[in-house]
Amino acid sequence: MSLPPWLEPLPDAAQMRETDRWAIEERGIPGTQLMERAGTALADGVARCAAGGRVAVVCGGGNNGGDGYVAARVLAERGREVVLLAAKDPSALRGDAAWAAGTWDGPVAPFSPEALAGASVVVDCLLGTGVTGAPREDAAAVIRAMREGDVPVVACDVPSGVDASTGEVAGDAVDAVLTVTFHRAKPGLWIAPGKQHAGEVEVVGIGIPDGAPVAPEAGLLRDEVLDLHPARAVDGTKFASGHVLVVGGSRGLTGAPCLAASAAMRAGAGYVTACVPASLEPIFEVKLTEVMTAALPDDEAGALRADAASGALSRTDRGGALVLGPGLGRADGALACAREVAARAEVALVLDADGLNAHAGRIADLAARTAPTILTPHGGELARLLDVDSDEVRAHRLALVRRAAKEAGAIVVLKGDDTLVCTPDGTVAVSPGGAPALATAGTGDVLSGVVGAFVARGMEPFAAACAAVHVHAEAGRRLAVSLGAEGVIAGDVVDELPLVLRG
C-alpha cells in the first residue's frame, strides 16, 4: 500500500540511493551541489550544538566522508578551529567525495583517539546510510573512540554503526546528541535500538525535489492522523458511536480490564460491556459506573473457565469491537477461552496481554480469522508469540514486527517509545515517541481500549491503530509536562485522552 498523507515517508538506504541517482541523472542536479548543501547543513547543526571551541571532523571514505570535508571547510571559513581526522586516505576517495576533499585546504591528520582531546564537538562522518552489519574492526575502533571520548557527537545522516534502514546495531555504534539527516529521515533513526543512538534528529532539505520513483514502506506518524477520528453527529446515538466488549479480568488483575473499558469510553465509544469472571463482577460494578458488565463462568480462583467463551461470543451480536486479554491471567481455562473467542469472533478483535500469551507459539492460528485483527504486544509478548528470545526482538524490532503481521494476517502494534504499527503487507507506521511517562503499569491496557473504541467507531483498522498510538503518546507527553513523567499513572492517561482529541 502507498503511505497515507498522515505518515511522513521514511525511505530506506536503497530508496535514498535511488532518490539521489534520480535527482542527479534525471533531474540534472549536480551531485557536488547536493554534497555542498549537505555539508553546509551539517556545519549549521554543529554550530547549534557547540557555538565555540575546536571541532574534530572524522571522515570516512564514502559520500558521508565527503559531506564531512565540506562541513570542515565551511566551519573553518566561519572562523572555527577545525581538525580534520581521516579514517581513510583522502587520495583513495572517488567521485563527489574526492571533489569535496579537494576543496579542503587545511591539514589532514590520520585518525587517532588522542586527536579528539580538547574538542568541543566531534562530527561523525565515518560510515554512511549504505553500511549494514557490524563495522569492520578498523572502523569499530574509531567508533569506540568517538563514543568514549566524553565529547558530544554530531552525526552526519546516520550515526556510524546504526543500520539506516532498520535501526539495528550489530556491533559498535556512535552515540550522537544530534543527527543531521538529508532530504528525509531514515527508518533507523526512529526505530530502536538505532533511535537511542541518534539523539535529536534534524531533517534538512538539500534541493532534491519531490517525485522520486521510490515507494517507502515506513512512515513517521504525523499529528494529522488524529483528524481521522470521527466526531459524534448531532443526531447520533450510543449505538452509532460503537460498542466495545472487553473480555478479561481475574483475581488480582481487575484493574487492567477497568482501564481498557474506561479508555474506550473516553476515546468516544458509545457504550462498553466488560465481560468478567462472575465471582468478581461486584468489584467491576463498583469500579465501572459508566460501563455495563456481564458475568462469565469462572473457577474457584477467580479466572475465566474455558466454557466462558460462549458467553463472550454471544455478546458480539451487536457488532463493534472486542478487546480480549486485559487482566485475563494465565490459568489454563482462561487461555483456552481466549483462543476460542479469538478463533470464532466475527467482529474486529484487539488482542492484548494474556490474550496474546494464549497464542504463544501459535500466532499463525489467527490468520484464519475473517474479521480485522489487531495485536498489541510489548517486546516480551511478541517474543512469546514468535517463539524467539526477547533479546532478538530488541535487536530486530522492524523485521520481527513484519514477520508477526504477515504470519498472523493481522495488524501488529509493537509497543515501545518507537511503537511500530505494521500491516500484513509490511507497511509500518513509526511513533515519534518521546513519552517516557507511559512507562508505567496499565498504560498498555489504556492503549488497547483506545484501539477498540476507534475501530468500533468505524475507522479503518490500520488508521485506527495508528491514531490510537498517536493520541496515547500525546497524552503521555502532555502529562509529563503537567505532572512530571515520574508521577503519571495509567488513570491519568485515560483522563487526558479526550483533551488530546479535542485538540
BALO-249249 format. One record per residue (C-alpha): x, y, z; residue number from 1; residue in one letter. Coordinates in steps of 0.001 Angstrom, whole numbers, plus 500000, padded with zeros to 6 digits. Example, Ala and Ser with C-alpha at 12.3 -4.5 7.8 and 13.67 -1.06 7.14 Angstrom:
<sites>
        x        y        z    nr   rest
   512300   495500   507800     1      A
   513670   498940   507140     2      S
</sites>
This chain:
<sites>
        x        y        z    nr   rest
   500000   500000   500000     1      M
   501152   503563   499397     2      S
   501649   505630   502520     3      L
   498697   507762   503633     4      P
   499293   511519   503898     5      P
   499476   511365   507700     6      W
   502702   509373   507512     7      L
   505990   511187   506833     8      E
   507883   508868   504426     9      P
   510990   507203   505818    10      L
   512959   505873   502824    11      P
   515441   503103   503465    12      D
   519047   503171   502271    13      A
   518325   501652   498845    14      A
   515479   504093   498258    15      Q
   517692   507035   499194    16      M
   520375   505840   496787    17      R
   517759   505690   494043    18      E
   516475   509133   495039    19      T
   519986   510575   494815    20      D
   520551   508892   491443    21      R
   517239   510215   490109    22      W
   517990   513745   491282    23      A
   521437   513723   489682    24      I
   520855   511766   486474    25      E
   517235   512534   485625    26      E
   516704   515946   487178    27      R
   520152   517263   486325    28      G
   521184   518351   489823    29      I
   524968   518025   490196    30      P
   525992   515608   492923    31      G
   528583   518117   494084    32      T
   525802   520648   494640    33      Q
   523899   518203   496816    34      L
   527072   517456   498769    35      M
   527827   521153   499243    36      E
   524342   521728   500642    37      R
   524558   518668   502887    38      A
   527937   519667   504273    39      G
   526770   523222   504885    40      T
   523666   521965   506714    41      A
   525893   519727   508802    42      L
   528093   522693   509692    43      A
   524982   524622   510736    44      D
   523991   521755   513026    45      G
   527451   521641   514559    46      V
   527299   525374   515260    47      A
   523967   524972   517041    48      R
   525312   522096   519086    49      C
   528568   523815   520063    50      A
   528808   527531   519393    51      A
   532512   527705   520154    52      G
   535612   525611   520641    53      G
   537568   523260   518445    54      R
   535698   520949   516063    55      V
   537031   517472   515256    56      A
   535613   516178   511971    57      V
   536081   512422   511455    58      V
   535821   511472   507776    59      C
   535484   508036   506219    60      G
   535819   507024   502609    61      G
   532348   507444   501063    62      G
   529991   510318   500395    63      N
   529405   510595   504139    64      N
   533082   511475   504413    65      G
   532674   513919   501532    66      G
   529959   515723   503473    67      D
   532450   515961   506329    68      G
   535110   517639   504192    69      Y
   532571   520237   503106    70      V
   531418   520798   506680    71      A
   535025   521196   507840    72      A
   535709   523794   505138    73      R
   532518   525748   505898    74      V
   533244   525775   509635    75      L
   536812   526936   509042    76      A
   535578   529701   506720    77      E
   533326   530831   509563    78      R
   536294   531156   511865    79      G
   536095   527885   513778    80      R
   539185   525918   514704    81      E
   538841   522622   512843    82      V
   540908   519461   512926    83      V
   540114   517013   510127    84      L
   540789   513400   511039    85      L
   540808   510970   508123    86      A
   539919   507374   508810    87      A
   540737   506728   505142    88      K
   543476   508271   502987    89      D
   541872   511189   501074    90      P
   543774   510184   497932    91      S
   541699   506987   497815    92      A
   538402   508875   497615    93      L
   536416   508798   494400    94      R
   533635   510793   492746    95      G
   531933   513605   494632    96      D
   533773   512678   497838    97      A
   537110   513237   496101    98      A
   535840   516612   494868    99      W
   534849   517565   498420   100      A
   538240   516537   499803   101      A
   539854   518708   497158   102      G
   538014   521780   498430   103      T
   539581   521416   501889   104      W
   542907   523250   502020   105      D
   543655   522658   505677   106      G
   545759   519882   507194   107      P
   544508   516310   507272   108      V
   545626   514078   510119   109      A
   545192   510323   510323   110      P
   542570   509490   512898   111      F
   543789   508891   516432   112      S
   541778   508877   519663   113      P
   544196   511417   521157   114      E
   543254   513957   518500   115      A
   539738   514165   519970   116      L
   541029   515545   523259   117      A
   540141   519179   523801   118      G
   537455   519275   521110   119      A
   534122   520862   521988   120      S
   532301   518660   519481   121      V
   533066   515679   517239   122      V
   531455   515320   513807   123      V
   530826   511704   512805   124      D
   531194   511336   509024   125      C
   532685   507857   509155   126      L
   530046   505460   507775   127      L
   527021   506296   505653   128      G
   523484   505027   505174   129      T
   524533   502135   502944   130      G
   526570   500315   505584   131      V
   524948   497288   507230   132      T
   526077   494782   509807   133      G
   528847   495130   512342   134      A
   531575   497626   511357   135      P
   534979   496216   510480   136      R
   537459   496388   513325   137      E
   539281   499468   511985   138      D
   536007   501386   511786   139      A
   534814   499923   515093   140      A
   537939   501265   516813   141      A
   537177   504761   515513   142      V
   533558   504463   516658   143      I
   534618   503370   520135   144      R
   536957   506334   520396   145      A
   534176   508765   519424   146      M
   531766   507124   521840   147      R
   534159   507031   524764   148      E
   535760   510437   524277   149      G
   533370   512333   526571   150      D
   532745   514866   523779   151      V
   529308   515441   522208   152      P
   528974   513918   518738   153      V
   527003   515275   515792   154      V
   526299   512522   513261   155      A
   526110   513056   509512   156      C
   522968   511411   508063   157      D
   523119   508384   510413   158      V
   525283   507548   513439   159      P
   528072   505222   512353   160      S
   527220   501656   513290   161      G
   523442   502126   513016   162      V
   521636   500435   510128   163      D
   519781   503318   508490   164      A
   517095   501033   507068   165      S
   516196   499051   510185   166      T
   517661   500683   513282   167      G
   519627   497523   514011   168      E
   523004   497839   515737   169      V
   525120   494777   515090   170      A
   528297   495985   516799   171      G
   529784   499258   517955   172      D
   527782   502422   517245   173      A
   528233   506133   517836   174      V
   526092   507833   520479   175      D
   525117   511153   518894   176      A
   523459   514114   520577   177      V
   522269   515307   517156   178      L
   521886   513611   513792   179      T
   521610   515898   510781   180      V
   519985   513848   508038   181      T
   519271   514892   504469   182      F
   516074   515118   502393   183      H
   514141   512731   504653   184      R
   514744   510886   507886   185      A
   515600   507209   507617   186      K
   513761   504420   509479   187      P
   516798   503545   511582   188      G
   516830   506991   513179   189      L
   513391   506385   514693   190      W
   513425   502635   515390   191      I
   515209   501156   518406   192      A
   517950   500428   519089   193      P
   519170   502915   516466   194      G
   516855   505571   517862   195      K
   518787   505554   521133   196      Q
   521992   506385   519232   197      H
   520600   509193   517053   198      A
   519861   511859   519666   199      G
   517839   514729   518251   200      E
   517006   514162   514581   201      V
   517084   517163   512270   202      E
   515894   516685   508686   203      V
   517372   519178   506212   204      V
   516341   519709   502599   205      G
   519266   519820   500186   206      I
   517398   520592   496979   207      G
   516122   517162   495995   208      I
   512632   517710   494537   209      P
   509623   515588   495313   210      D
   508628   512905   492848   211      G
   511453   510391   493104   212      A
   510322   506955   491837   213      P
   510506   505261   495233   214      V
   507748   503962   497497   215      A
   508829   503906   501144   216      P
   507145   501225   503220   217      E
   507680   503024   506536   218      A
   506494   506409   507728   219      G
   506589   508575   510827   220      L
   503220   509355   512403   221      L
   502074   512950   511978   222      R
   499518   514847   514059   223      D
   497163   514763   511068   224      E
   496307   511148   511891   225      V
   494087   512484   514679   226      L
   491910   514225   512088   227      D
   490626   510761   511152   228      L
   488842   510396   514489   229      H
   485110   510739   513725   230      P
   483091   513387   515536   231      A
   479759   512432   517023   232      R
   476825   513503   514905   233      A
   474239   515865   516361   234      V
   471573   513209   515906   235      D
   473846   510333   516870   236      G
   473120   507686   519478   237      T
   475268   505484   521659   238      K
   474743   502723   519119   239      F
   476108   504879   516305   240      A
   479215   505617   518369   241      S
   480174   501971   518583   242      G
   480128   499119   521080   243      H
   483310   497804   522688   244      V
   483430   494482   524518   245      L
   486299   493977   526975   246      V
   486892   490345   527917   247      V
   489317   489696   530739   248      G
   489944   490065   534427   249      G
   490952   487637   537129   250      S
   491600   487774   540834   251      R
   494352   490323   541469   252      G
   494047   491687   537927   253      L
   490774   493601   537924   254      T
   492470   496911   537159   255      G
   493509   496022   533607   256      A
   490025   495494   532121   257      P
   488785   498557   534030   258      C
   491470   500690   532411   259      L
   490742   499274   528939   260      A
   486998   499831   529356   261      A
   487401   503358   530734   262      S
   489816   504259   527947   263      A
   487336   503020   525349   264      A
   484671   505279   526832   265      M
   486999   508283   526974   266      R
   488034   507640   523366   267      A
   484437   508006   522202   268      G
   482830   504571   522291   269      A
   479057   504819   522671   270      G
   478908   502013   525190   271      Y
   481185   499379   526650   272      V
   480498   495974   528136   273      T
   483041   494319   530418   274      A
   482777   490533   530285   275      C
   484387   489401   533521   276      V
   484562   486460   535945   277      P
   481226   486032   537715   278      A
   482712   485922   541213   279      S
   484430   489248   540619   280      L
   481542   491029   538912   281      E
   480590   493054   542037   282      P
   484056   494612   542009   283      I
   483571   495773   538418   284      F
   480082   497064   539194   285      E
   481670   499387   541739   286      V
   484682   500377   539651   287      K
   482887   500921   536331   288      L
   479818   503057   536826   289      T
   479620   504043   533118   290      E
   480246   500526   531805   291      V
   477925   497537   531647   292      M
   479157   494213   532975   293      T
   478431   490637   532007   294      A
   479265   487737   534319   295      A
   481080   484805   532735   296      L
   481739   481387   534310   297      P
   484898   481298   536408   298      D
   486770   478816   538565   299      D
   487364   478859   542289   300      E
   490457   481008   541798   301      A
   488536   483778   540024   302      G
   489762   483022   536492   303      A
   487537   482525   533457   304      L
   486787   478934   532546   305      R
   487093   477565   529021   306      A
   483306   477454   528682   307      D
   483128   481218   529284   308      A
   483855   481645   525569   309      A
   480251   481075   524523   310      S
   479013   483815   526838   311      G
   481536   486289   525491   312      A
   480768   485393   521879   313      L
   477038   485836   522438   314      S
   477702   489477   523286   315      R
   479239   490187   519861   316      T
   475927   490063   518002   317      D
   475684   493863   518049   318      R
   478998   494241   516245   319      G
   481611   496743   517293   320      G
   484997   495641   518535   321      A
   486255   493093   521053   322      L
   489235   493784   523317   323      V
   490444   490413   524552   324      L
   493032   489760   527234   325      G
   493489   492589   529763   326      P
   493902   491039   533208   327      G
   492900   487604   531889   328      L
   495616   485718   533744   329      G
   497302   482521   532611   330      R
   495067   479823   534047   331      A
   494580   477027   531531   332      D
   490841   477643   531289   333      G
   491255   481362   530708   334      A
   493803   480798   527956   335      L
   491577   478208   526297   336      A
   488679   480663   526483   337      C
   490797   483344   524804   338      A
   491792   481033   521970   339      R
   488200   480029   521269   340      E
   486917   483594   521382   341      V
   489688   484785   519064   342      A
   489015   481968   516606   343      A
   485229   482348   516493   344      R
   484543   486058   516994   345      A
   483176   487636   513838   346      E
   483868   491205   514964   347      V
   487071   493200   514936   348      A
   489464   491858   517566   349      L
   492061   493725   519616   350      V
   494257   491106   521264   351      L
   496332   492220   524236   352      D
   498133   490959   527331   353      A
   497265   487356   528195   354      D
   495072   487149   525121   355      G
   498397   487320   523292   356      L
   500054   484855   525639   357      N
   497246   482406   524874   358      A
   498624   482360   521323   359      H
   502291   481942   522233   360      A
   503960   479898   519510   361      G
   500689   479654   517582   362      R
   500363   483119   516048   363      I
   499522   481614   512641   364      A
   496195   480384   514051   365      D
   494979   483981   513904   366      L
   495376   484106   510132   367      A
   492163   482088   509756   368      A
   490086   484948   511168   369      R
   487865   486773   508688   370      T
   487270   489954   510692   371      A
   490035   492529   511311   372      P
   492626   491571   513914   373      T
   494942   493941   515800   374      I
   497629   492638   518150   375      L
   499206   494994   520704   376      T
   502253   493208   522170   377      P
   505214   494607   524026   378      H
   508566   493070   523183   379      G
   508279   490123   525569   380      G
   504820   489215   524309   381      E
   505990   489379   520701   382      L
   508890   487093   521595   383      A
   506449   484537   523025   384      R
   504160   484812   520000   385      L
   507045   484094   517645   386      L
   508858   481676   519973   387      D
   512065   483719   519927   388      V
   514218   485267   522630   389      D
   513331   488745   523916   390      S
   516840   489928   523077   391      D
   516152   489053   519442   392      E
   513083   491287   519459   393      V
   515079   494154   520975   394      R
   517723   493762   518266   395      A
   515409   493251   515256   396      H
   512187   495122   516004   397      R
   511318   496051   512425   398      L
   511996   492626   510955   399      A
   510063   490776   513648   400      L
   507010   493032   513697   401      V
   506772   492497   509943   402      R
   507133   488745   510396   403      R
   504406   488692   513058   404      A
   501982   490756   510987   405      A
   502485   488503   507975   406      K
   502130   485247   509913   407      E
   499028   486405   511793   408      A
   497433   488169   508835   409      G
   496920   490978   511332   410      A
   497925   494494   512199   411      I
   500601   494328   514881   412      V
   501309   497199   517259   413      V
   504744   496560   518788   414      L
   504810   498849   521792   415      K
   507768   500931   522917   416      G
   508956   504503   522681   417      D
   509267   503717   518974   418      D
   505904   501925   518757   419      T
   505604   500237   515352   420      L
   502237   499623   513676   421      V
   502592   497059   510900   422      C
   500180   495683   508291   423      T
   500394   492155   506881   424      P
   501986   493542   503697   425      D
   504820   495131   505680   426      G
   503767   498779   505719   427      T
   504941   500283   509012   428      V
   503970   503427   510895   429      A
   506522   504594   513463   430      V
   505595   506639   516509   431      S
   507948   509551   517236   432      P
   507613   508586   520898   433      G
   509132   510946   523422   434      G
   506663   509843   526103   435      A
   508585   508236   528994   436      P
   505590   508942   531237   437      A
   503893   505939   529614   438      L
   506474   503546   531055   439      A
   504192   502561   533916   440      T
   501787   499701   534609   441      A
   498414   499828   532896   442      G
   499145   502158   530016   443      T
   499126   499231   527597   444      G
   495581   498395   528719   445      D
   494631   502008   528048   446      V
   496012   501738   524519   447      L
   494050   498561   523770   448      S
   490855   500287   524881   449      G
   491523   503259   522609   450      V
   492208   500994   519645   451      V
   488965   499142   520342   452      G
   486975   502374   520522   453      A
   488387   503730   517278   454      F
   487684   500502   515397   455      V
   484177   500295   516868   456      A
   483521   503825   515656   457      R
   484182   502743   512084   458      G
   487779   503727   511470   459      M
   489779   501577   509068   460      E
   491822   499223   511312   461      P
   495334   500394   510362   462      F
   494317   504031   510703   463      A
   492562   503246   513994   464      A
   495662   501603   515429   465      A
   497886   504457   514264   466      C
   495569   507148   515616   467      A
   495300   505315   518932   468      A
   499070   505079   519254   469      V
   499434   508774   518479   470      H
   496753   510036   520877   471      V
   498124   507733   523592   472      H
   501667   509071   523139   473      A
   500489   512677   523024   474      E
   498572   512157   526264   475      A
   501781   510868   527828   476      G
   503783   513824   526566   477      R
   501264   516337   527898   478      R
   501050   514639   531287   479      L
   504824   514686   531633   480      A
   504634   518480   531437   481      V
   501724   518881   533843   482      S
   502531   516132   536355   483      L
   506130   515134   535706   484      G
   506959   511865   533964   485      A
   507591   510015   537216   486      E
   504186   510860   538676   487      G
   501921   509754   535830   488      V
   499703   506704   536334   489      I
   497547   504925   533782   490      A
   494343   506513   535034   491      G
   495800   509928   534281   492      D
   496270   508855   530667   493      V
   492616   507807   530462   494      V
   491501   511231   531690   495      D
   493815   513035   529266   496      E
   492510   511249   526150   497      L
   489503   513499   525455   498      P
   491641   516594   525955   499      L
   494042   515390   523278   500      V
   491204   514511   520928   501      L
   489650   517924   521480   502      R
   492856   519479   520111   503      G
</sites>
